[in-house]
Amino acid sequence: MKIALIAAFAFAFAPAAFAKGGKKHCVGADGADLASATTKKECKKAGGKWQKMKKAPAGDTTTTPK
């Protein structure tokens, strides 16, 4: 019973713990998202720019790239 309770709390709070890391991403010269570059250093090596993610409009149901 304790294990199930711990697992439930872990799943409930996991998104909040990882939300901070999704504010910036790597964008290539052509405007495409470079998903392979997950850090600013990797982005610079790939020839991209480390930029803030744009917020989706309120009516848009699609998710932003990670």
SEMARFI-849502 format. One record per residue: z negated, x negated, y negated of N, C-alpha, C, O in turn; chain; residue number from 1. Coordinates in pm, 1 decimal. Layout:
BEGIN
> Z | X | Y | Z | X | Y | Z | X | Y | Z | X | Y | A | NUM
...
This chain:
BEGIN
> 0.0 | -82.0 | 118.8 | 0.0 | 0.0 | 0.0 | 0.0 | -86.7 | -125.7 | 70.0 | -54.7 | -221.8 | A | 1
> -76.4 | -194.9 | -127.2 | -81.1 | -283.5 | -242.9 | 54.8 | -349.1 | -266.2 | 96.9 | -367.0 | -380.5 | A | 2
> 122.7 | -384.6 | -158.4 | 252.8 | -449.7 | -171.0 | 354.1 | -355.4 | -236.2 | 432.6 | -397.2 | -321.3 | A | 3
> 351.9 | -230.5 | -196.6 | 443.1 | -132.3 | -255.4 | 414.6 | -113.3 | -403.7 | 507.5 | -99.2 | -483.2 | A | 4
> 288.9 | -112.8 | -441.4 | 251.1 | -97.6 | -581.0 | 295.4 | -218.8 | -663.0 | 346.9 | -203.9 | -773.8 | A | 5
> 275.5 | -336.1 | -609.2 | 318.0 | -458.9 | -677.4 | 469.7 | -460.6 | -693.7 | 520.4 | -496.5 | -799.9 | A | 6
> 541.8 | -422.0 | -589.3 | 687.9 | -419.0 | -595.3 | 736.1 | -317.8 | -700.0 | 832.1 | -344.1 | -772.4 | A | 7
> 670.4 | -204.2 | -707.5 | 708.9 | -102.7 | -805.8 | 690.5 | -155.1 | -948.3 | 776.4 | -132.9 | -1033.6 | A | 8
> 579.7 | -224.3 | -975.0 | 557.1 | -281.4 | -1107.7 | 656.9 | -392.8 | -1137.8 | 702.7 | -405.9 | -1251.3 | A | 9
> 690.7 | -472.5 | -1037.5 | 786.6 | -581.0 | -1057.5 | 922.5 | -525.8 | -1098.2 | 985.8 | -579.6 | -1189.0 | A | 10
> 968.0 | -420.6 | -1033.5 | 1097.1 | -360.3 | -1067.8 | 1092.0 | -290.3 | -1203.1 | 1191.0 | -288.9 | -1276.2 | A | 11
> 978.8 | -233.2 | -1236.0 | 966.1 | -161.2 | -1361.9 | 969.8 | -255.8 | -1482.4 | 1027.7 | -222.2 | -1585.7 | A | 12
> 909.0 | -372.6 | -1469.7 | 900.0 | -465.1 | -1581.5 | 1005.4 | -574.6 | -1580.4 | 1014.5 | -649.7 | -1677.5 | A | 13
> 1084.7 | -587.1 | -1476.0 | 1186.1 | -691.5 | -1467.7 | 1290.9 | -680.9 | -1579.1 | 1322.2 | -783.8 | -1638.9 | A | 14
> 1346.9 | -564.2 | -1611.1 | 1447.2 | -558.7 | -1717.9 | 1393.3 | -604.7 | -1853.2 | 1466.3 | -667.0 | -1930.2 | A | 15
> 1270.5 | -575.9 | -1882.5 | 1211.6 | -616.6 | -2009.3 | 1197.8 | -768.4 | -2016.8 | 1211.0 | -826.4 | -2124.6 | A | 16
> 1171.8 | -832.1 | -1905.3 | 1155.1 | -976.1 | -1903.7 | 1286.7 | -1049.3 | -1926.2 | 1287.7 | -1158.0 | -1983.9 | A | 17
> 1397.3 | -991.5 | -1881.6 | 1525.6 | -1057.5 | -1891.9 | 1608.4 | -1008.8 | -2010.3 | 1718.6 | -1059.5 | -2031.5 | A | 18
> 1561.1 | -915.3 | -2085.7 | 1637.9 | -859.0 | -2196.1 | 1660.0 | -960.3 | -2307.9 | 1761.9 | -953.6 | -2376.6 | A | 19
> 1568.9 | -1052.5 | -2327.7 | 1577.9 | -1148.8 | -2436.2 | 1699.8 | -1239.5 | -2420.9 | 1761.2 | -1276.3 | -2521.0 | A | 20
> 1735.4 | -1275.8 | -2300.1 | 1842.0 | -1371.1 | -2277.6 | 1980.9 | -1317.3 | -2301.0 | 2075.5 | -1396.0 | -2302.4 | A | 21
> 1998.7 | -1190.5 | -2319.1 | 2131.3 | -1133.6 | -2330.4 | 2180.9 | -1113.2 | -2472.3 | 2272.3 | -1033.2 | -2492.3 | A | 22
> 2126.4 | -1180.3 | -2570.8 | 2165.0 | -1155.9 | -2708.8 | 2286.3 | -1238.0 | -2751.9 | 2350.4 | -1203.1 | -2851.0 | A | 23
> 2319.8 | -1344.8 | -2681.7 | 2433.5 | -1429.1 | -2717.3 | 2517.7 | -1457.0 | -2593.7 | 2469.1 | -1451.2 | -2480.8 | A | 24
> 2644.6 | -1487.4 | -2617.4 | 2734.8 | -1521.3 | -2508.4 | 2843.4 | -1614.1 | -2560.3 | 2857.2 | -1634.4 | -2680.9 | A | 25
> 2920.5 | -1670.2 | -2467.4 | 3025.1 | -1765.8 | -2501.3 | 3158.9 | -1694.3 | -2512.2 | 3199.0 | -1619.8 | -2422.8 | A | 26
> 3227.5 | -1718.9 | -2624.3 | 3357.8 | -1657.3 | -2648.8 | 3460.7 | -1768.2 | -2665.0 | 3441.3 | -1861.4 | -2743.0 | A | 27
> 3570.9 | -1757.2 | -2590.2 | 3677.9 | -1855.6 | -2598.0 | 3760.8 | -1839.0 | -2723.9 | 3740.5 | -1744.9 | -2800.6 | A | 28
> 3856.0 | -1932.1 | -2745.2 | 3940.8 | -1929.8 | -2864.1 | 4027.2 | -1803.4 | -2869.6 | 4061.5 | -1756.0 | -2978.0 | A | 29
> 4062.3 | -1748.7 | -2752.0 | 4145.6 | -1629.1 | -2748.1 | 4064.1 | -1500.0 | -2758.7 | 4120.9 | -1391.0 | -2752.8 | A | 30
> 3933.5 | -1510.9 | -2774.0 | 3846.7 | -1394.3 | -2788.0 | 3790.4 | -1343.0 | -2656.9 | 3713.1 | -1247.2 | -2655.9 | A | 31
> 3828.8 | -1406.3 | -2544.8 | 3779.7 | -1363.2 | -2414.0 | 3640.1 | -1419.0 | -2388.3 | 3605.8 | -1527.7 | -2434.9 | A | 32
> 3561.9 | -1344.7 | -2315.1 | 3426.7 | -1386.1 | -2278.9 | 3433.8 | -1492.0 | -2169.8 | 3499.7 | -1471.3 | -2067.9 | A | 33
> 3366.7 | -1605.4 | -2189.8 | 3361.3 | -1711.4 | -2089.3 | 3231.4 | -1694.9 | -2011.5 | 3128.3 | -1750.9 | -2048.8 | A | 34
> 3236.7 | -1618.2 | -1903.7 | 3116.5 | -1586.6 | -1825.8 | 3061.1 | -1708.9 | -1753.7 | 2942.0 | -1712.7 | -1722.9 | A | 35
> 3144.8 | -1809.2 | -1726.0 | 3097.7 | -1927.2 | -1653.2 | 3005.6 | -2013.5 | -1738.3 | 2923.6 | -2087.5 | -1684.0 | A | 36
> 3017.4 | -2005.6 | -1869.9 | 2932.2 | -2082.1 | -1960.4 | 2812.3 | -1996.3 | -1999.5 | 2823.5 | -1905.9 | -2082.3 | A | 37
> 2698.0 | -2025.6 | -1939.3 | 2579.0 | -1943.2 | -1963.1 | 2483.2 | -2002.9 | -2065.6 | 2388.3 | -1936.2 | -2106.7 | A | 38
> 2506.1 | -2127.4 | -2107.8 | 2422.2 | -2189.6 | -2210.0 | 2509.7 | -2237.9 | -2324.9 | 2631.5 | -2248.1 | -2310.7 | A | 39
> 2447.9 | -2267.3 | -2438.0 | 2522.6 | -2314.1 | -2554.7 | 2593.1 | -2446.6 | -2523.8 | 2705.7 | -2469.4 | -2568.1 | A | 40
> 2527.0 | -2532.5 | -2448.6 | 2583.4 | -2662.4 | -2412.9 | 2707.3 | -2645.3 | -2324.0 | 2809.0 | -2710.9 | -2346.3 | A | 41
> 2698.9 | -2557.7 | -2223.8 | 2812.1 | -2531.9 | -2135.2 | 2927.1 | -2468.1 | -2212.2 | 3043.8 | -2496.8 | -2185.3 | A | 42
> 2894.7 | -2382.4 | -2306.8 | 2995.7 | -2315.1 | -2387.7 | 3074.0 | -2416.8 | -2471.3 | 3196.5 | -2409.3 | -2480.9 | A | 43
> 3002.8 | -2510.6 | -2530.6 | 3066.6 | -2612.5 | -2612.3 | 3159.6 | -2699.6 | -2527.0 | 3268.9 | -2735.9 | -2570.6 | A | 44
> 3115.2 | -2732.7 | -2405.0 | 3198.3 | -2811.7 | -2313.5 | 3325.1 | -2736.0 | -2275.0 | 3430.5 | -2797.1 | -2257.5 | A | 45
> 3316.1 | -2603.5 | -2261.6 | 3430.0 | -2521.1 | -2222.0 | 3524.1 | -2492.9 | -2339.5 | 3629.9 | -2432.7 | -2321.1 | A | 46
> 3486.2 | -2535.8 | -2459.2 | 3570.3 | -2515.6 | -2576.3 | 3552.7 | -2379.6 | -2641.0 | 3641.4 | -2333.6 | -2713.0 | A | 47
> 3441.0 | -2315.2 | -2616.9 | 3415.4 | -2183.6 | -2674.1 | 3316.1 | -2188.7 | -2787.9 | 3269.8 | -2295.7 | -2827.5 | A | 48
> 3284.1 | -2072.1 | -2839.6 | 3184.6 | -2059.2 | -2945.4 | 3071.2 | -1971.3 | -2895.7 | 3095.5 | -1869.0 | -2831.7 | A | 49
> 2948.6 | -2009.9 | -2924.2 | 2828.1 | -1936.5 | -2885.0 | 2801.2 | -1833.4 | -2993.2 | 2762.5 | -1869.4 | -3104.4 | A | 50
> 2821.1 | -1705.0 | -2962.4 | 2809.9 | -1600.1 | -3062.5 | 2714.5 | -1489.8 | -3019.8 | 2685.1 | -1472.2 | -2901.5 | A | 51
> 2667.1 | -1415.9 | -3119.9 | 2584.3 | -1299.1 | -3092.7 | 2671.6 | -1190.4 | -3033.1 | 2788.5 | -1176.6 | -3069.1 | A | 52
> 2614.1 | -1113.0 | -2941.4 | 2686.8 | -1000.9 | -2883.7 | 2693.9 | -888.0 | -2985.4 | 2599.1 | -863.1 | -3059.8 | A | 53
> 2807.9 | -820.7 | -2987.2 | 2824.0 | -705.6 | -3074.8 | 2762.7 | -584.2 | -3008.0 | 2776.1 | -565.3 | -2887.1 | A | 54
> 2695.4 | -502.2 | -3086.8 | 2636.4 | -379.6 | -3033.3 | 2745.6 | -276.8 | -3012.0 | 2835.8 | -262.7 | -3094.6 | A | 55
> 2737.4 | -204.8 | -2900.8 | 2833.3 | -98.9 | -2871.8 | 2803.2 | 21.5 | -2959.5 | 2686.9 | 46.3 | -2991.3 | A | 56
> 2904.9 | 96.8 | -2999.2 | 2881.2 | 219.1 | -3077.4 | 2792.4 | 317.3 | -2999.8 | 2789.5 | 313.8 | -2876.7 | A | 57
> 2722.2 | 402.4 | -3068.8 | 2627.5 | 494.7 | -3006.2 | 2693.6 | 587.0 | -2905.1 | 2631.3 | 621.4 | -2804.6 | A | 58
> 2817.2 | 628.0 | -2928.3 | 2886.6 | 718.8 | -2837.5 | 2951.1 | 649.3 | -2719.3 | 2997.0 | 715.9 | -2626.5 | A | 59
> 2955.7 | 516.6 | -2720.6 | 3021.4 | 440.6 | -2614.1 | 2927.5 | 427.0 | -2494.4 | 2810.5 | 392.3 | -2510.1 | A | 60
> 2979.2 | 454.4 | -2375.3 | 2895.5 | 448.1 | -2254.2 | 2917.1 | 321.4 | -2175.3 | 2852.6 | 303.1 | -2072.1 | A | 61
> 3006.0 | 231.9 | -2219.5 | 3030.8 | 107.9 | -2146.6 | 2920.0 | 7.9 | -2178.5 | 2854.0 | 17.8 | -2281.9 | A | 62
> 2900.7 | -87.7 | -2089.0 | 2798.5 | -188.9 | -2109.8 | 2859.5 | -311.5 | -2174.0 | 2979.5 | -335.6 | -2160.7 | A | 63
> 2777.7 | -389.7 | -2243.8 | 2825.7 | -512.2 | -2305.6 | 2832.2 | -621.9 | -2200.4 | 2754.7 | -618.6 | -2104.8 | A | 64
> 2922.5 | -719.6 | -2214.7 | 2933.0 | -827.8 | -2115.3 | 2810.1 | -916.4 | -2117.4 | 2744.0 | -929.3 | -2220.4 | A | 65
> 2779.8 | -976.1 | -2006.4 | 2664.3 | -1065.0 | -1996.3 | 2707.2 | -1209.2 | -1992.4 | 2622.9 | -1298.4 | -1984.0 | A | 66
